[in-house]
Every structure is written in C-alpha cells, then in structure tokens.
Amino acid sequence: MNFGGHQEAATRAYRVIRRGSRAAEAGRSVNGETMRNTVRILPAVLLMLAAWAVGGCGNRYNYPPGNPGWHSPHYHTIFGMLQIVGRRSLAVEYAPANGPDPYHGELIITPPAAMTGFSTGEMVLLHGELVQTGAGPKYYVKRAKLWLGVGRPTYLTR
C-alpha cells in the first residue's frame, strides 16, 4: 500500500499496536508507555487509512469499450451478446455496428426455439451457419453455449 509518503509513520504505528496486542495475547499487562503510544498514534493511522480508502490511489484508467465478440471466417462460430431487435427478434451482436463487417455486427437468430432459456445481455458461443432469407441474412443455430466469463463455456448447452 502507498500511504502518500507516510509509510514510516504507518509502519511505526503498526509495530506499536502489534506489540500491545502480543502482550495481551500472552496474558501480560501492557505497560503505560505502549498504551500511550497506541492511543496517540491510532487516530492518525485511522485517519490516514480513511483518506486513502476514500481517495484511492489516484490512478484512474479509462479503458476503451471492448469488442462485443468475434466470428470465425465463414460464420460457423460466433461469440457475442444476445440482444432483442425490432419486434421481439433475438439477435447476436458480435462486432461494432460501424465496423467493416458486412452484416453490421449483428445477425438475427433462427430458429427462436434454439435459444430457449437464454436471456438478452448474456454472452453466448453459437455454432451454426448463415442462411439467406427473403428478409435478409439470419443465423441458423445448431448449438448454443452460455458463457459466464470465467474463461471457458459452461455446460449449459442447448
């Protein structure tokens, strides 16, 4: 931890407090000097810790928004977030809408029954294929896996 240059004072306070607690654990009485030092230093240490907790370390990072997902070259596998599009159509968002993707990063999922049990906002790994319909391209789902963000898909597979 960085206490803003007060590392030595914090270390000294810790040693004083620890010395008193060790004496108490051993069943010995704590002498007056140790007690006075503890009482004198403790408020300063608590104030310093409170200031550090409220202010944090001062380093703030603004990370750019990540890509919502990815797809294999022929769209046999898509990883993305489920979204509701239009009139209750379920879609998978896998790339930024303004990116170079020919489908603008989003494909309608068909058949809807393949996604029973899944909810919007969930990250999923879909296996299937692109199907051209009169209403535009759709993604025919053969298998779907829920992704919990732990580095591997879960066993909740449809």
N, C-alpha and C positions, 0 to 999 in steps of 0.2 A: 504494500500500500504506500501511496505517496501522500504524506500529510502536509504538503506545501512547505517543506523546509523545516518542519518541526519534528523530524524523525528522532532526533536525540532526546527531546523532551518526552516524546511518546514512549521511547524505549526505557527511559529512566522511570517514568510513571508506571509502566508495566512491571518493572523489576520491584518497585516498592510495593505495589499491590500484590504481586506474586509472593514476595517474602512474607507479607502478612497472612496470606491465605495458607501458605505452607506451615506457618507456625500454628494456625488454627487447626489445620488438619492433623498435626502431630499432637494436639492437645495442650500445647504450650500457650501461655498467655503472650499476647502481642505487647511489646514494650511501648511506652508513650511516644517515643520519637517516631517509630514506624507508623503508629496510628496518626500522629500529627501530619507526617509527610503524605500519607494516603489521603487524609481529609483535605489537605492543602492542594494536592495535585489532581485529585479525582475530578473536580468540577472543570478544570481546564482541559483534561483529556476528553471528558464527555462533550464539552462544547466544541472541541476540535473535531471529534468524530461526527457530531451532528452537522457541522458546517461541511465536512467532506461528503456526508451522505446526501445532503440537500443539493450541494453544488456539483457533485460528481467530480470526475477527474478533469472536466473541461473539454475533453476531446469529443467532438460530435462529428459523425460521419453521415453524409447524405449519399446513400447508395442509389444508383440509377435503378429504375424498375427492371426486373429481370424479364427474360423472355418467358411467356406463359407455357411454353412447351417446345416440342420438336416433332418431326415426322421422318420416316425412312424415305429413301429416294422415290419409291413408287407408291408411297402412302399405304404400305401393307401394315405398318405400325405407326400409331400416333399416340403421343403423350401430351395431354393438355387438361384444361379445366372445363367442366361441364357448365353450360350456360343455357338459359331459356332465350329463344329468338322468335320474333314475330308472335304468332298466335299459338303459344304453348309448344312450339317445336323445340326439341332438345338438340343442342349443337355442342361440338367440342372446339374450344379455342386453343390453338396450338402455336400461333405466331402473331406478331403485331399486325393489326389491321392495315397499317400503312406500309408494310414491308413488301418485299419482292415476290411474295407467294401469290400464285395465280388465283387462289381461292380466298384471298384476303385474310388468311389465318384462321378461318372458321368453316366448319363443314356440318351440315345437318346430319343427324344420326338416324339411320333406318336399320332394322325395324325398331320402333319405340319400345317394344316389349323386351328387347335385349338389354335395356338399361333400367329395368325394374329393380327397385331397391337402392338405386343411386340418387344423389341429390345434386342440385346446382351448387357450384362452388367447389365441388370435390375434384381432386386431381385423379385422373384415370389413365390407364395404359390400355389402348384399344388395338385389337388385331382384326383386320378385315380388308376391304377393298373399296376403291372408288367406283361408284355406279353413276352413269349419266342418265338422268331422267328428263322428262319434259320441263320440269320445274327447276332444272339445274343440277349440278353435281351433289350427290349425297354419299355418305359413308356407310356402307353395309358392314355392321359389326358382327363378327363371328365369335369373338371372345373379349371380355372386358374385365380389367382388374382394378380394384381400388388401390390408390397409392396414399399411404399415410405419412409420407415424408421422412421415413426412417432409413432411407437408402435402398429399400427393396420393396417390391409389391407385396401386398398381404395375400392371404389365402382366400379372401373374399372375392371369388371369381364367378362370373356368370358365363 
